[in-house]
Structures are given as C-alpha cells and as structure tokens.
Amino acid sequence: MSDILSLLQSLTGSSSTSSSTSSSTTSSSGSTSQLDLLAAAYQQTLQPKVDALNQKVTDLQNRQKFFNTLNSKINAIIGNIDTFTISGASAKFSARTITSSDSTVVSATATSDSNLGVNSVKVDRLASNDLLISNSMAYAAPTTLTPGDYSFTINGVSGTVSLTADDNTNEKVMQKLVNAINNTSNIGVTASYIRIDSTNSKLTLTSTDTGSGKDIQFTDSSILTNMGITNAALNPHTTSRTTATDTTAGYKTADYNNLDSKIEINGITIYRNSNSISDALPGVTLNLLKPQGATDQAVTMTTSVDNTSVENLIQPLMTSYNDILNYLKQNSTVLRADSAMNSLYSKLRLTTSDAVTSANTGDPQYLSDLGIKVNSDGTLSISDHSRLLELLQEDPQKVANMFTSSDSFVQKVNNVVSNLIGDNGLILSRTQSIGQQINTTQQRADEVQQNIDKQVAAYKKEYQSMLSLYYNAQNQYSLLSNYQTTSTTG
C-alpha cells in the first residue's frame, strides 16, 4: 500500500500531506493533467501497431493508383494502335501535300492517289452563277395584273403566287413573286427585289449553283411576261442570250457556256461548271480563287510527299509507348515486387528490336531502318527525317508495313498490352485484389485502434479509482496528525 501511495504522491506532485480540503482539490486537478499525459504516453507505446497497419493501407493505395494510372496509359496506346489497324490505314502513309506558287489565284489539296511532280495552271475564267434580270419598273405605279393565282415555271419547277386587291402596285407584285419563288423547293434560283433609285426597281433571279449546267430557264407565264421575261425576247439556253440593260430584261452573261470556269493545265484548256475541280488531275482538287490576266504567268502546283503528315501519324504512338516505358521505369519498386509488371517492361523493350518478318527482302524490318532511333532508355524518337522522307518517296508501302502488317511493330505492342486491360485483364484483377486488401487492412487498423482506446480508458478509470482511495487516506492521515498534535500541546 505504501508503494502505491508513494507512486500516487509522485504522480500528483505531493511530497507531504495536506490538512486542507483545498489542497486535495489542487492535487486532484494536477493529477488529472498528469493522468492525461500518462494515458497519452501509454497510448504512444501501442501506436506503432496502428501506424504499421495504416502504412500498409497507404502502400496498397499507392500500388492501386499505380495500376489505375497504368491502365489509362495502356488505353491511350490502344487508342493509337487502332489508328493503324482500321481499314485503309496503309493509305495514310501515302499522304501528299501540294503547294501553289500563287495561292491567291489557285489553291489545292492532294490525296494519296495524286502523282508526285509539278503542274502549271492558268485560270482564264471562274465559274459563275447565272443571273436573270427583269425590266425596270416604276415600283409605285399600278400593276396591270388583276387579283388571282398566277403560276410560274423556272428550271422545270412550278410554283404559284396569289395576288389580292391589296397587291395593286408593281412593287407589291414583285415582292409577292420573290417570296413565292424563294418558298418553292428545288427551284434552283434565289429571287431578290431591288430598288434602283427613288422611282424604279427590278427583280433578279440568281442560280444557286455555278456553271452552264445550271443556267436559268423558264416557261412563259403572264406574271413573268409582265416583267419582260419571255423566251422570245431573251433566248434562254443559247450562246446568244439577250443581255440586260438598265431598263430592259435579260441575262448578265450572253453565252450560257461562259458560266463555266476555264483553265489551262499544262497548256490544255478545260471547262468545268465549278471552281472546285477534282477530276482533272488524279488525286488533286483545284480551288480556283480569281481569274488571271492574259499576260499573267501560269501558277506552278507542286505535289510532294507529306512526310510531316506521316510523322504526325506515328508520333502519338511513339509518345504513348515512351510514356508507358518511362512510367514503368519510374516505379522500379513495383517492378521488383510484381513479376508481371517486370515482364511487361521487358517485353515492351523487346518489341523495338524484333524484326518485322513479313517485310519483303530488302525492305525495312526494324524501326531504325526508318530513321527512328531507339534511345538508351528504350524510348523512341525520329532522328533521321531525311531517311524517312526518302523511303516515303521510294515506296510508302514499305513504311506502312512496319506499322500495319500482321507482324508489325504496332501488332507486337498490341500483343504485349492487350491482355492487361478489360474485364478479364490483369490490371483489373490486380486493382480488385488490392482493393480487398485495403478494406481488410483498414478494418484491422480500426479494430486495433478501438482496442487501444478501450485499454487506455480502462487504465484511466482504474487510476482514477486508486487516486480517489489515495485522497481519502490522505485526508484521514491529516486528521489523525492534527489530533495527535493537539493532544501533545494540550
């Protein structure tokens, strides 16, 4: 008992007895603070058990994060692999570019079917929309047409305009006709009403497409005749159509054939109904922008291999390949602990040194044959652009085979990574297993923490009980001491 009392005295900071209740109260306050410190110290001795479990949870979470990130990177490279496995992927290696010596006159695009080389283009005339113009009419003047329905036929398509008693001026009739024409489907023209000055106005019809094949034709009708538009007067669809004047109806262009574009390609004159010509030079679409003068020099169009496009095609694949390789290398701890990940790293590196056996004799078999360098860390980069260009000029299919054949570099990479993703893939299996381990370990950590908290609470309760006994004994001892002192002095 004396040992316990001595311990309690030391814990409460009391070296002598106190005769007053206030002293006991003060000691009790001090002991409570000491009790908290004692409980914290005890808890600290048990904390490593929880810390070890929490650290294991953290390690598992980091490992799970590794696999989730790896899964994203593999999905990225699979997406890039798809570029080379779709139908027609080989044609992308035959990409062509075409340049114009004067892109303000003519520009162009080229497909893989275009021939390499130079062509000259002289733009004599652009294709234009046909334009038919009515008589000039005083817009405020009364119309000669009476209320009723009037039919019209333009380019073989018929429509109707209804005039009421309110449509009593030339302007109102012309505006009604404009609306009727523009609301008629597939009529092939757009109508407009134009005030020329403070007195006169005209109606115009503009073909919606260019070229002689879209020249404006019409059937005689009373409402068109009212505006001077008749076959007899205008001679539509001929080489000598009547041209409009300031006052009379007619076409803007006399010969409807002159609605076609006219160009010379390598000295040969051709005509087309459009300013976009894709059937003259194989694989080339010419976009005519403005006509040239008679003395202007022809524009030089140069078609060449678009090696930049090919490099942009393969660069994303190399970037995603490098990304996975670097990521695996940066997580060497995982590689050492997981044989499958170590095997993935090794197999990826081997894909760059494996020959493409499906290539013909003398054709490139290794990425390095294309001017692609395999760096010391296994990553890829295009180091010899001129070599790649040379092969593309020689035969683009030789380059394509390295990426699109059944035994290509792309297919080898796909064979390595494809079984890692998906519902049955290794990565999902790993992340699910790690997730279960995280849950189990976290539960164990919580249980250990709860047990420690219970133990600390129990010890604190036991200590407080002993402390209460100690204070009672201290008070009794103080009373006895005071009594003995009083008896001696008396």
GUVEX-689415 format. One record per residue: x, y, z negated of N, C-alpha, C, O in turn; residue in three letters. Coordinates in steps of 0.05 Angstrom, whole numbers, plus 5000, padded with zeros to 4 digits. Example, Ala and Ser with C-alpha at 12.3 -4.5 7.8 and 13.67 -1.06 7.14 Angstrom:
2
526448864844524649104844526449344844528549344831ala/525749554858527349794857525850014843526850234839ser/
***
This chain:
490
501749765000500050005000501750255000501150445014met/503850244984505650474983506950535010507450765016ser/507550325026508850365052506850505071507550675086asp/504350415069502350545086501950835079501751005096ile/501850885052501551155043503851325052503551555060leu/506251215050508651365059508451425088509051655097ser/507551235104507251275133505151495138505551675155leu/502951475124500851675128501751945120501152155132leu/503351955098504452215089506252335111506152575116gln/507852165122509652265143508152365167508952555180ser/506052215173504452295197502952555192502652715211leu/502152595168500652845162502453075155501553295152thr/504953015151506853225145506853295115507853505108gly/505753115097505653175068507853025054508152785057ser/509453175038511653055023510953054993512352934977ser/508753194987507953204959504953204958503653264977ser/503953144935501053134932499953414930501353604924thr/497353434934495953694932493653664914492253454914ser/493153854897490953834878488453964888486353954874ser/488454074911486054224920484854084944486153954960ser/482254124946480854014969481654144995481654025016thr/482254414993483154565017485654455028485954445053ser/487554355011490054245021489453985036490653935057ser/487553835027486853585041485653645068486053505088ser/484053865068482853935094484854025114484753945137thr/486854175104489054265122490654025132491354015156thr/491153835115492653595123491053435143492153325162ser/488453425138486753275157486853395184486953255204ser/486853665186487053795213489653735226489753675250ser/491853745210494453685222494653395231495853335251gly/493453215215493652935222492052875247492852695263ser/489853025252488252975276489953045301489952895321thr/491453265300493253335322495353125325496053055347ser/496453035302498452825303497352565315498752415329gln/494852515308493452275318493352275348493752075361leu/492652515360492452535389495152485402495352345423asp/497252595390499852545400500652255399501852145417leu/499952125376500551845372499051675393500251485404leu/496451745398494851595417496051625445496151435461ala/496851875451497951925478500551775482501051675504ala/502151765461504751625463504251325467505551195483ala/502351215453501650935456500650875484501350685497tyr/498851055493497751025520499951035541499850895561gln/501951205537504051235556505650975558506750915580gln/505950825536507450575537505950365554507250185565thr/503350395556501750205572501350295601500450135618leu/501750555606501150675632502650545656501450525678gln/505050445653506450325676504850095689505150045713pro/503249955673501549745684499649855705499249745727lys/498350085698496450215716497950345739497050335762val/500250475733501750605754502650415775502650475799asp/503450175767504349975786502049895805502449855829ala/499649865793497349795810496550025828495949975852leu/496650265818495950505835498050535858497250615880asn/500550485852502550495872502150295894502550345918gln/501250055885500649845905498349935923498349885947lys/496250065911494050165927495050375947494250365970val/496750555938497950755956499450625979499150706002thr/501050425972502650285993500850156013501350156037asp/498750026003496749896021495350096038494850046062leu/494650326027493250536043495150646065494250696087gln/497650676058499550766078499850566100500150636124asn/499850306093500050096113497650096130497750046155arg/495250136118492750146133492850376152491950356175gln/493850606143494050846160495950786184495350876206lys/498050636178499950566200498450416222498750476245phe/496850216214495450056234493250216249492850176273phe/491950396234489950566247491150746268490150776290asn/493450866261494851036280495950876304495750966326thr/497050646298498050476319495750396338496150386362leu/493450346327491150276343490450496363489750446386asn/490550746353489950976370492051006392491351066415ser/494550956386496650976406496450756427496950806450lys/495650516418495350296437492850356455492950296479ile/490750456444488450526460489150736481488150736504asn/490950916473491851126492493351006516492951076539ala/495150816510496650696532494950506549495350486573ile/492950386536491050216552489450396571489050316594ile/488750636562487350826580489150906603488150926626gly/491650936599493551006621494050766639494350796663asn/493950526627494350286643491950256663492350166685ile/489550326654487250306671487550466697486450396717asp/489150676696489550846719490850676742490350736766thr/492450476734493850326754492550056761493549916778phe/490349996748489049736753486449766768485249576776thr/485450016771482950056786483450026816485650036826ile/481249986830481449956859482550206872481750426865ser/484350166890485450396905487750536890488550746899gly/488750416869490850546853493350576870494850776866ala/493950386887496450406903496450646921498650766926ser/494150736930494050966949494951216935495751406949ala/494851226909495651476894498651526897499551746894lys/500151316904503051346908503651446936505951516942phe/501651466953501951586979501051866980500351977002ser/500851996958499852276956501452456975503952436977ala/500052636988501352827006500653106997498653166985arg/502453287004501953577000502453717026504153637042thr/500953927031501154067056501354367050499854477034ile/503254497062503754787057503254937083503754837105thr/502355187080501755357102503655597102504255707081ser/504655667126506455897127504956167124506156367118ser/502256157126500656387121497956287110496056237125asp/497756267084495356157071493056357071490856287062ser/493456597081491156787084489656727109487356817112thr/490956587128489656517153488456237152486056197160val/489956047143489055767141490455627118492955647115val/488955487102490055317081489255027088487654977106ser/490254837073489654557079490154377056491654447037ala/488854147056489353927037489953677053489053647076thr/491453497041492253247055491753007038492253017013ala/490852787049490552537035492852347042494652417057thr/492752117030494851917035494951827064496951707072ser/492851867079492751787107494051977126494351917149asp/494852207116496052407133498852337141500252187127ser/499652437164502352387174504252597164503652837163asn/506652517157508752707149509652857173509952747195leu/510253117169511253267191510153547193508853647174gly/510553677216509753957220507753987243508053857263val/505754157239503754217260503354517260503554647240asn/502854627284502254907287499254947291497954797306ser/498155157278495355217280494955507286495955687272val/493555567308492855847315489755877313488255727327lys/488856057296486056097292485056327310485656557305val/483656247331482656447350479956567341479456797345asp/478256397329475656487321474556307298474956067297arg/473256447279471956297258469156217266467856347282leu/468255997255465455917258463656117243464456207222ala/461356177255459656387242456756287241455956097255ser/455256417224452356367223450956517245451656747251asn/448956397256447356537277445656747263444856717240asp/445156967278443657187267441657287288442457377310leu/439157287281437057377299435757627286435057617262leu/435357837302434358097291431858177306431658147331ile/429958287292427358367304427558647316429658777314ser/425358737328425159017337425359207312424759127290asn/426159447317426059647296423159747295421959817316ser/421959747271419159817268418860027246420160017225met/417160217251416560427231415060287208412760197212ala/416360277185415260097164412560207152411060047142tyr/412160467154409660577142407360577162405060627156ala/408060507188406060507209404060287205404760077195ala/401560317213399560107210400259867228401259897250pro/399859627218400359387234398159347254395859427250thr/398859217275396959147296395658877290393758797304thr/396658737270395558477263393158497244393158677226leu/391258337248388858337231389158127209390757947211thr/387658157188387857957166387257677176385557637194pro/388657477165388257197173390857037170392857137160gly/390756777178393056607176394556607202393356577223asp/397156637201398856637224401056417221402456417201tyr/401256247240403256037239405756127253405756297271ser/408056007246410556057259412155797258411855627240phe/413855757278415555517280418455607286418955737307thr/420255547268423055617272424755367268424555227248ile/426455317287428155077287426454817283427354627271asn/424154827295422354587295420854547269419354357267gly/421154727250419654707225417554927224418155167229val/415154847217412855037218412155137190412555007170ser/411055387190410155497165407755687171407055727194gly/406555787150404255967153404556207135405456187113thr/403656437146403556677130400756777130399456797151val/399656847107396956947105396857247100398057337080ser/395557387117395357677115392557747105390557637114leu/392557937086389958037076389558317085391158437099thr/387258437077386658707085388658907073389059127084ala/389958827051391959007039394559007055396159197052asp/394958807071397458787087397058957113396858847135asp/396859217109396059387131398259557143397759727159asn/400759507135403059657147405059457157405059217149thr/406859547175408959377185410659267162411459037163asn/411259437143412959357121411759127105413058927099glu/409159147099407858937084407758677099408058457088lys/407258687125407158447142409958317143410258077140val/412058487147414758377149415558247122416958037122met/414858377100415558257074414057997069415157817058gln/411557987077409957747075411257517091411457287082lys/412157587115413457387132416057287120416657047121leu/417657477110420157397097419657197075421056997073val/417757257058417157077035416256807045416956597034asn/414556797066413556547076415756377088415856137084ala/417556507103419856357115421656247093422356017094ile/422356417073424156327052422956107034424455967020asn/420356087034418955887018418355627034417055447024asn/419255617059418855387076421355207075423555297082thr/421054967066423354787062424554697089423154657108ser/427254677088428754567111428354717137428654597159asn/427754967135427355127160429955217172430055287195ile/432155207156434755257167435555547170437655607182gly/433855737160434556017162433856157135432256047120val/435056387131434256557109433356827121434756937138thr/430956917113429857167124430457397105430557357080ala/430757637116431257877100429758107112429458117137ser/428858287096427558537105429358767098430258797075tyr/430058937118432059147114430859417124429959437147ile/430959617107430259887115432760017127434860037115arg/432460097152434760217166435160507157437460587152ile/432960657155433160937147430461007134429060827124asp/429761257133427361347119424861277135422561327125ser/425161167159422861117176422660827185420560707185thr/424960727194424960467208426060237192427560277172asn/425259997199426159747186426359527206425259537228ser/427759307198427959077215427858817197428358827173lys/427058607210427158337198429458187210429858197234leu/431058037194433257887204432957587195431857537173thr/433857407212433957127206436857037208438157077229leu/437956917187440756827187440756517183439556417164thr/442056377201442256087198443756017172445656147165ser/442855807159444055727133446755587138448355567119thr/447255487161449755347168451055477192449755617208asp/453655437195455155557217455155377241454455137239thr/455955487264456355327288454055327308451855397302gly/454755247333452855247355450555047350448355087360ser/451154837335449054647330446954747311444854617307gly/447354977299445455097281444455367291443555537275lys/444455397318443455657329440455667324439055457323asp/439455907322436655947315434855927340435256067360ile/432955747338430955717360428155747348427755707323gln/426255807364423555867354421455807375422055797399phe/419055777366416755757384415256017384414856137362thr/414356107407412856357408410356347391408856147391asp/409956557376407556587359406956877357408657047360ser/404456937352403557217352404957387331405457627336ser/405657267308406857437287409757497294410757717287ile/411157307307413957357316413957547340415557727343leu/412057507358411757677382411257967373412358147386thr/409858007352409258277341411858427335411958667334asn/413958267329416558397322418558377344420958427340met/417658297368419458297392420958037395422758027412gly/420257837380421757577381420157387398418157257389ile/420957357424419757177443421857027459424057127462thr/421256797468423156637484423856777510426156787518asn/421856887522422257017548424157257546425757307564ala/423957397524425557637521428357577510430257727517ala/428657367494431257327481432957097492435357087486leu/431856917508433356687520434856527499437256487502asn/433556427478434956267457436256017469435455907489pro/438355927455439855687461440955687490440755487504his/442055917498443355947524446056087519446656187497thr/447556097541450056247540449756547545451656697544thr/447256627551446756907557444256997541442457117552ser/444356957515442157047499442157347497444257477499arg/439757457494439457747492440657847466440057727445thr/442358037466443558147442441858377432440658527447thr/441758407406440158617393441358887398443858917399ala/439659087399440559367400439559507374438359377357thr/439959757372439059907349435959897347434859937325asp/434659857369431659877369430359617377428059557369thr/431659447394430359207405431358957392433558947381thr/429758747394430458487382432558337398432958397422ala/433858157385435857997399437757857379437457887355gly/439657717390441657577374444157757371444657927388tyr/445657707350448157847347450257737366451857897377lys/450257477371452157347389450657257414448757107412thr/451657337438450257267463450456967469448456837473ala/452856867469453256577476453256417450454956457432asp/451256237447451056097422453455907417453955837394tyr/454955847438457355677434459455827419461255707406asn/459356087420461356247405460856257375462356387360asn/458856107367458456077338460355877326460755867302leu/461655717343463555517335466255647329466955857341asp/467855517312470555607308472255517332471555317346ser/474355667337476155597359478955617349479855827340lys/480355387351483155387342484855227361483955067377ile/487455287359489455127375491254977356492455097338glu/491254717359493054557342495254437361494654287379ile/497654527356499854437373499354497403500054337420asn/498054727408497554817435494954707447494154777469gly/493554527433491054417443488654557430488554587406ile/486854657447484554817437482354627430481554447445thr/481254667406478954517397476854697386477354927378ile/474354607386472054757376470654587354470354347357tyr/469754727333468254587312466054777302466255017305arg/463954657291461754827281462154917252460355027240asn/464554867242465154937214467855067212469555047231ser/468455187189471155297184472755107166474955167159asn/471554877160472954667146473054427166471054307172ser/475454367175475854177197477453937186479753967179ile/476153707185477453467173477853247194478753027187ser/476953287219477053077238479053127261478852997282asp/480753317258482653387279485353247274486453107291ala/486553297250489053167242488352947222487053007201leu/489252697226488652477207489452547178491752617173pro/487552527160488052567132488452857124489052917100gly/488053047142488453337136485753477139484353447159val/485153647119482853827121483854107123485154207105thr/483254237146484054517150481754707141479454657148leu/482454907126480555107117481255377131483155507123asn/479655447151480055697166479055927149476855927140leu/480756137147480156357130479756627145478056787137leu/481256667166480856907182482156867209484056717212lys/480956997230482056967257484657127261485157327247pro/486157037280488657177286488457337312486657277329gln/490157527315490257677340491557517362492957317357gly/491257607386492357467410495357437408496457247418ala/496657637397499657627396500757517370503157497367thr/499057437352499957327326501157047330500256897347asp/503156987314504456727315502656517302501156577283gln/502856277312501356057300502355997272504656047266ala/500655897255501355837228502555557227501555367240val/504755527213506055267210505055117186505055217164thr/503954877191502954707169504854467166505354317184met/506054447142508054237137506954037117506254107094thr/506653787125505753567108508153407098509753317113thr/508253377071510553237059509553057036507253077028ser/511352897026510752717003510252886979511853066973val/508152836965507552976940508752826916507252696901asp/511352846914512652696892511952806865511952656845asn/511153056863510353176838507753036828507452976805thr/505952986847503452846840504052566830502752476811ser/505852426843506552156834507852166807507251996790val/509652356802510952376776508852436755508952326732glu/506952606761504752666742502952426738501652406717asn/502952246757501351996754502651806734501251686718leu/505251776736506651576719507551696692508051546673ile/507751956690508752076666507052016641508151956620gln/504352036643502751966619503151686609503151636585pro/503651496628504151216620506751206604506951076583leu/508851336615511451336601511251476574512551386555met/509751686573509451836548508151666526509051666503thr/506051526534504651356514506351116506506251026484ser/507851016526509750796520511850896500512450756480tyr/513051126505515051236487513851296460515251256439asn/511451376459510151446434509851206416510451226392asp/509050976427508750736411511550636402511850566379ile/513450646420516150546413517350716390518450606371leu/517050976392518151156372516751116345517951116324asn/514051076347512551046322513350786308513550786283tyr/513650576323514550326310517250356297517750256275leu/519050486312521750516302521850686276523450636258lys/520150886275519951066251518850916227519351006204gln/517450706231516350546209517750286207516550066208asn/520350296204522050056202521349886178521749636180ser/520349996157519549836133517349646141517349416132thr/515449736157513249566165514349346184513449116182val/516149426201517349226220518648996204518448766212leu/520049076183521448866167519548686152520048456148arg/517248806144515348656128513348496145512048316135ala/513048576171510948456188512248346213513048506230asp/512448086215513747966238512348026264513648056285ser/509748056263508148116288508948396299509148426323ala/509248586281509948856289512848866299513449006318met/514548716287517348696296517448576324519048656341asn/515748366327515648236354514548426375515448426397ser/512548596367511448786386513548986395513849046419leu/515149086376517249266383519249136403520049266423tyr/520048896397522048756414520948696442522248736462ser/518448616443517248546469516848796486517248786510lys/516049016474515749266489518449346502518449436525leu/520549326486523149406497524049216520525349306539arg/523248966518524048776539522548826566523548756587leu/520148956565518649006589520249176609519849156633thr/521949346599523349536617525749396630526849496650thr/526549166619528849026631528048786647529748646659ser/525448716646524448486662524048566691522948786697asp/524948396709524648456738521748406747520348236736ala/520848566766518248526778518748316800519548386822val/518148066794518847846812517047846837517747716857thr/514847986837513047986860514048176882513048166904ser/516048336876517148516896518648366918519848156913ala/518448476942519848346964522848386961523848566947asn/524348206974527248226973528248496984527448587005thr/529948616968530948886976529249116965530149346966gly/526849056956525149266944525849306915527149136903asp/525149536904525749586875524449366858522149286862pro/526049276838525049076819525149176790523849066772gln/526649386786526849496759526149796759526349926780tyr/525249896737524550176735526950356742526650566754leu/529350266735531750416740532150446771533350646779ser/531050266787531350286816529750516827530150606849asp/527750616811526050836819527151106810525951316816leu/529351106796530351356784529351406756529551626746gly/528151196744527151216717529251106698530050876701ile/530051266679532251176661531051056635529151156624lys/532250836627531550706602533650816582535950726582val/532850986564534751116545535650916524534550696522asn/537650996509538850816489536850726468537150516457ser/534850896462532750816443530450666455528450616441asp/530650606481528650456494526550616508524850516523gly/526450876503524451056516525151096545527351056554thr/523151196560523351226589523251526597521951686584leu/524751586618524651866629525451856658527051686666ser/524352036674525152056702527652216703527752456698ile/529852086711532452216711533452286739535052466743ser/532452136759533352176786530952236804529852046817asp/530152486805527752556821528152516851526352446865his/530652566860531152536888530952236897530152186920ser/531752056880531551776886528651696889527851546907arg/526951786871524051726872522851846898521351706911leu/523652086904522652216929523452056953521952016972leu/525951966953527051816976525351556981524651497003glu/524751416959523151166961520351226971519251076987leu/519151446961516451516969516351586999514351527012leu/518451717008518551787037518951537054517851507076gln/520551347043521151107058518750927060517950837081glu/517550857037515150687036513950707008514950586989asp/511850867004510650896978509650646965509450626941pro/509050446982508050186971510250056954509549906935gln/512750096961514849976945514850086916515449936897lys/514250336913514050456887511450366873511350306849val/509250356889506750276878506849996866505649936845ala/508349816879508449536870509649516842508949336827asn/511349706834512549706808510449766786510949706762met/508149876794506149956774503449816779501749816760phe/502949706803500249606809500249306816498049196817thr/502449186820502448896827501848726803501748816780ser/501348466808500548276787502848236767502348146744ser/505248296775507548256757509048516751511448526747asp/507548736752508648996750509449066721508748926702ser/510849286718511549386691509049436675508849376651phe/507049546689504449616675503149356665502149356642val/503149146682501848896674503348766650502148646633gln/506048796650507648676628506948816602506648686582lys/506749086603506049236579503249156570502749126546val/501449136589498649056582498548786569497048746550asn/500148596578500248326566501248336537500348176521asn/502948526531504048556504502048666485501848576462val/500548876493498949026475495948956475494549016456val/495048826496492148786499490948616477488548656470ser/492448426466491348246446491348366418490548246398asn/492348616416492548746389490048896382489448936358leu/488448976402486149146396483548986402483648766412ile/481349106395478748986399477848836374479248826354gly/475448726376474148586353475748346344475648276321asp/477148216363478747986356481748036355483347856354asn/482448296356485248366357486648356330485348356309gly/489248346331490948326307490648566289490648536265leu/490448806301490349046285487849056268487949126244ile/485548986279483048986264483248776241482348836219leu/484348546247484748346227486548446204485948396181ser/488648586211490448696191489048906174489248906150arg/487649086187486449306172484149206154483849306132thr/482749006163480648886146481848746121480948776099gln/484048596126485348466104486448666084486248626060ser/487748876095488849076077486649216062486949286038ile/484449266075482149396061481149226038480549336016gly/481048966041480248796019482248805997481548805973gln/484848806004486848825983486749085968487149095943gln/486149295982485849565969483649555949483949645926ile/481349445957479049435939479649265914478949345892asn/480849035919481548855896483548985877483148975853thr/485549105888487649235871486549475856487149515833thr/484849625870483649865857481849775834481749895812gln/480349565838478649455816480349365793479649415770gln/482549235798484249135777485449375762485649365738arg/486249585776487349825763485249955745485950045723ala/482849965755480650085739480249915713479850025692asp/480249655716479849475693482049515673481549535649glu/484549525682486849555664486649825649487149845626val/485850035664485550295652483350295631483750415610gln/481150165637478950155618479850005592479150085570gln/481349785595482349635572484249805555484149795531asn/485949955569487850125554486250335538486850385515ile/484250455551482650665538481250545514480950675493asp/480250295517478850165494480850115471480150165448lys/483250025478485249975457485950225442486150235418gln/486450445457487150695445484850795427485350895405val/482350765436480050855420479850685394479250795373ala/480450425397480250255373482450325353481950335329ala/484850375362487050445344486550715331487150755308tyr/485350905346484751165334482651135312482851265291lys/480750955317478650915297479850785272479150855250lys/481650595277482850455254484550645238484550645213glu/486050815252487751015239486151205222486851275200tyr/483851305235482151495220481051375195480651505175gln/480351115196479350975172481450965150480851005127ser/483950895158486050875139486751155128487451185104met/486551355145487151625137485051725116485751865097leu/482551635120480451715101481051585073480651715052ser/481951335073482651195048484951345035485051375010leu/486851425051489151555041488451815027489351875005tyr/486651975039485852225027484352185001484652334982tyr/482651975000481251914975483251844953482951934930asn/485151684960487251604940488851844931489551874908ala/489352024950490952264944489452444924490652554906gln/486852474929485252644911485052524883485152664862asn/484752254882484652124856487352154841487452194816gln/489452124856492052154844492452444833493652484812tyr/491452634848491752914840490152964814491053104796ser/487752854813486052884788487452764764487452874742leu/488552524768489952384746492352544737492952554713leu/493752654756496152804750495453054734496853124714ser/493353184741492453424727491553364699492053514680asn/490253134696489253054669491652994651491653074627tyr/493652854662495952794645497353044637498353064615gln/497553244655498953494648497453644627498753754608thr/494853654628493153794608493453664580493653794560thr/493453394580493753254554496453304541496553324517ser/498453324556501253364546501453644535502653674513thr/500453844548500754124539498954174515499554354499thr/496754024513494854064491495953944465494653964444gly/
***
